[in-house]
Amino acid sequence: MCTGDDCNNDGVDRRSFLFNATATIAGLTLLPGQTANPQTKQPETRVLDDPKIQHGRVIFKHNGVETIDGYLARPKAEGVFPAVLVIAGNRITEEYISNTCAALALAGFVGLAPNIFHTLPESAKTLEESRKALANHTDLDVLEDIEAGADYLRGQSFVRRGGVGVVGFCYGGRMAMLFGARSRDVDAVVPFHPGKVTADEIARLKSPVQVHCGTADRNVSVASIRDLEKMLRAQSTPVEVYLYEGADHGFLAYTRPFYKPDAAKLAWARTTEFLHKNIK
């Protein structure tokens, strides 16, 4: 999830978005006019402690080497469950990402967030260090990372055979759509306040898409969401768009100052219903 100009992308330079997004990872800052929102009580959408699920960090292979980490959550109940990939817009160590996987498990899915920023070392503290670490990790590299996560899920005995869903946030929302256009296994795509895509990039995206964005989002305008909707409809991609009045960028993330519980709960209910309906 990005702040300020980190979410702007004209869809031309495949590296530019990752390059700019490092500003968020290097140091999370508030936008002008935003205030800190420390949690003095349990966030309404936090489910990590629910006893019906199990979750934790996993490592999986890329090009035959175990180099990518991720966060996986699944129901404790016996059985096989449909899989959903969660594509974050920054490091997956921020708790709302593991909570998103847990919320998917609570809804009857196996949720996996592959760390698409795995090339970014913990030692990278400054913007320049982060940019240097990510300079050669392109959108295509990220798509391969996501595919590695999908392969890992396919190999789990508790994952149902068939299609998968993809949920993404900001840059991760953009990548969710690109992955949906690339993979025949994707049955449903849910981008939250996604980064921009071009018509060429998503021309092969035919699976249903459900878009979520706040009307007060300072990084992703309502106009850009409507443009995306028109783009998808023009190529006959089924699409639903939900706008949340007064919600800013990242309203689902209770770890951020722009958390909006009512909008988060409604968006999540719509998301899980959409995934259940479309994952075959």
C-alpha positions in Angstrom: 0.0 0.0 0.0 1.5 3.3 -1.0 1.4 6.9 0.2 1.6 10.2 -1.6 3.0 9.9 -5.1 4.1 6.3 -4.6 0.8 5.1 -6.2 1.1 7.1 -9.4 2.0 5.1 -12.5 1.3 5.8 -16.2 1.5 2.1 -17.1 4.5 2.7 -19.4 7.6 1.9 -17.4 7.4 -1.6 -16.0 9.9 -0.8 -13.3 8.8 2.7 -12.4 6.1 1.6 -10.0 8.3 -0.7 -7.9 11.0 1.9 -8.0 8.7 4.6 -6.6 6.9 2.3 -4.2 10.1 1.9 -2.2 9.4 5.3 -0.6 6.6 3.7 1.3 8.7 0.7 2.4 11.7 2.8 3.4 9.7 5.0 5.7 5.9 5.0 6.2 4.6 8.6 6.5 1.2 10.2 6.8 -0.3 12.2 4.0 -1.0 15.9 4.6 -4.1 16.3 6.8 -3.9 12.7 8.2 -3.5 12.0 11.9 -2.2 9.0 13.7 -4.8 6.4 14.6 -3.3 4.3 17.4 -5.5 1.3 18.2 -6.6 1.6 21.8 -8.9 -1.4 21.5 -9.1 -4.6 19.3 -9.7 -3.5 15.7 -13.1 -4.7 14.5 -11.8 -6.6 11.6 -8.8 -8.3 13.3 -9.3 -12.1 13.4 -5.7 -13.4 13.9 -6.6 -14.9 17.3 -9.6 -16.9 16.1 -9.3 -20.5 17.2 -10.9 -21.9 14.1 -7.9 -21.0 11.9 -4.1 -21.7 11.8 -1.5 -19.5 10.2 2.1 -18.6 9.9 5.2 -18.0 7.8 6.1 -20.4 5.0 9.0 -20.6 2.5 8.6 -21.8 -1.0 10.8 -22.4 -4.1 11.5 -20.1 -7.1 13.6 -21.6 -9.9 14.2 -24.6 -7.7 15.6 -22.7 -4.7 13.7 -21.9 -1.5 14.1 -18.1 -1.6 10.6 -16.6 -1.3 8.8 -16.3 2.0 5.1 -15.9 2.4 2.3 -15.9 5.0 -0.3 -18.7 4.8 -3.6 -19.1 6.7 -6.0 -22.0 6.5 -9.0 -23.4 8.4 -8.2 -25.9 11.2 -11.0 -28.1 10.0 -10.2 -31.2 7.9 -10.9 -30.9 4.2 -9.8 -29.1 1.1 -10.4 -25.5 0.5 -10.2 -23.0 -2.5 -7.1 -20.9 -2.6 -6.7 -17.2 -2.7 -3.4 -15.2 -3.3 -3.0 -12.0 -1.4 -0.8 -9.4 -3.1 0.5 -6.7 -0.8 1.7 -3.3 -1.9 4.6 -3.5 0.6 6.3 -5.8 3.0 4.0 -8.6 4.2 5.2 -8.1 7.8 2.6 -5.4 8.3 -0.1 -7.2 10.4 -3.1 -6.3 8.2 -1.7 -8.6 5.5 -1.4 -11.6 7.7 -4.9 -10.7 9.0 -6.2 -10.6 5.5 -5.0 -14.2 5.0 -6.5 -15.1 8.4 -9.8 -13.5 7.4 -9.8 -15.6 4.2 -9.2 -18.8 6.3 -12.1 -17.8 8.5 -14.3 -17.5 5.4 -13.3 -21.0 4.2 -10.3 -20.3 2.0 -6.6 -21.0 2.1 -4.9 -17.5 1.9 -1.3 -17.0 0.9 0.5 -13.7 0.7 3.8 -14.2 -1.3 6.4 -11.7 -0.4 6.9 -10.0 -3.7 9.5 -7.7 -2.0 11.7 -10.7 -1.0 14.7 -9.1 -2.7 14.4 -6.1 -0.3 16.7 -6.9 2.7 15.7 -5.9 6.2 18.9 -3.8 6.3 17.5 -1.5 3.7 16.3 1.4 5.8 16.8 4.4 3.6 14.9 5.2 0.3 18.1 4.9 -1.7 18.9 1.5 -0.2 15.4 0.3 -1.0 15.5 1.6 -4.5 18.9 -0.1 -5.1 17.6 -3.4 -3.8 14.5 -3.3 -6.0 16.0 -1.7 -9.1 16.1 -4.9 -11.1 13.0 -6.6 -9.8 10.5 -5.8 -12.5 6.8 -6.4 -12.9 7.6 -9.6 -14.8 9.7 -10.8 -11.9 6.9 -10.1 -9.5 4.5 -12.1 -11.7 6.9 -15.0 -11.5 7.0 -14.6 -7.7 3.2 -14.8 -7.6 3.2 -17.8 -9.9 5.7 -19.5 -7.5 3.2 -18.9 -4.7 0.4 -20.3 -6.8 2.5 -23.4 -7.5 3.2 -23.8 -3.8 -0.5 -23.7 -3.0 -1.3 -26.3 -5.7 1.1 -28.7 -3.9 -0.7 -28.5 -0.5 -3.0 -31.4 0.4 -5.5 -29.0 2.0 -5.9 -26.9 -1.2 -8.8 -27.8 -3.5 -7.9 -28.5 -7.1 -9.2 -25.9 -9.5 -9.0 -22.2 -9.9 -7.7 -19.6 -7.5 -8.7 -16.1 -6.5 -6.4 -13.1 -6.2 -6.8 -10.1 -3.8 -4.5 -7.2 -4.1 -3.8 -3.8 -2.5 -2.6 -0.7 -4.4 0.5 -1.9 -6.4 -0.7 -5.4 -5.4 -4.1 -4.6 -6.9 -2.4 -3.8 -10.2 -0.4 -7.0 -10.1 -3.5 -9.0 -9.2 -5.1 -7.8 -12.5 -1.9 -8.5 -14.5 -1.6 -12.0 -13.0 -5.3 -12.6 -13.8 -4.5 -11.6 -17.4 -1.5 -14.0 -17.4 -2.9 -17.1 -15.7 -5.7 -19.3 -16.9 -6.1 -20.6 -13.3 -7.4 -17.3 -11.9 -11.2 -17.4 -11.5 -11.7 -14.0 -9.6 -9.7 -10.8 -9.1 -10.3 -8.3 -6.3 -8.2 -5.2 -6.5 -8.4 -2.6 -3.7 -7.5 0.9 -4.8 -5.3 -0.5 -7.6 -2.4 1.1 -9.4 -3.1 2.0 -13.0 -3.0 -0.6 -15.8 -3.2 -0.2 -19.5 -5.7 -1.8 -21.9 -2.9 -3.9 -23.4 -1.8 -5.2 -20.0 -5.2 -6.6 -19.1 -6.5 -7.4 -22.6 -6.5 -11.1 -21.6 -8.2 -10.6 -18.3 -11.6 -12.3 -18.7 -12.3 -13.5 -15.1 -14.7 -11.5 -13.0 -13.2 -8.4 -11.3 -14.5 -6.7 -8.2 -12.9 -3.3 -7.5 -13.0 -1.4 -4.1 -11.9 2.2 -3.6 -12.7 5.1 -1.2 -14.2 8.3 -2.6 -11.6 10.2 -0.5 -8.6 8.2 -1.7 -5.8 10.7 -2.3 -3.7 8.3 -4.4 -6.3 6.6 -6.6 -9.0 8.9 -8.0 -12.6 7.9 -8.5 -12.1 9.0 -12.1 -9.3 6.5 -12.6 -11.5 3.7 -11.1 -14.3 4.6 -13.6 -11.7 4.5 -16.4 -10.7 1.0 -15.3 -14.3 0.0 -15.2 -14.9 1.3 -18.8 -11.7 -0.5 -19.9 -12.9 -3.8 -18.5 -16.4 -3.5 -19.8 -15.1 -2.6 -23.3 -13.4 -6.0 -23.4 -16.4 -7.8 -21.9 -14.7 -8.6 -18.6 -17.4 -8.9 -15.9 -16.7 -6.1 -13.4 -18.2 -4.8 -10.2 -17.1 -1.5 -8.7 -17.7 -0.4 -5.1 -16.9 3.1 -3.8 -16.9 3.9 -0.1 -17.9 7.4 0.9 -15.3 9.3 2.7 -12.8 6.4 2.8 -9.1 7.1 2.1 -6.4 5.0 0.7 -6.0 1.7 2.5 -9.2 1.8 4.5 -9.1 -1.9 5.1 -5.8 -1.8 7.0 -6.4 -1.4 10.7 -2.6 -0.8 11.1 -2.9 2.5 9.3 -4.4 5.9 10.2 -7.0 5.7 7.4 -8.7 2.5 8.7 -12.5 2.8 8.3 -14.1 -0.2 10.1 -17.6 0.1 8.6 -16.3 0.3 5.1 -13.7 -2.4 5.8 -16.4 -4.8 7.0 -18.7 -4.2 4.1 -15.9 -4.5 1.5 -14.7 -7.7 3.0 -18.2 -9.2 3.1 -18.5 -8.4 -0.6 -15.1 -9.8 -1.3 -15.6 -13.2 0.3 -19.1 -13.5 -1.3 -17.6 -12.7 -4.7 -14.7 -15.2 -4.2 -17.1 -18.0 -3.2 -19.3 -17.3 -6.2 -16.6 -17.3 -8.8 -13.8 -19.7 -7.7 -14.6 -23.0 -9.4 
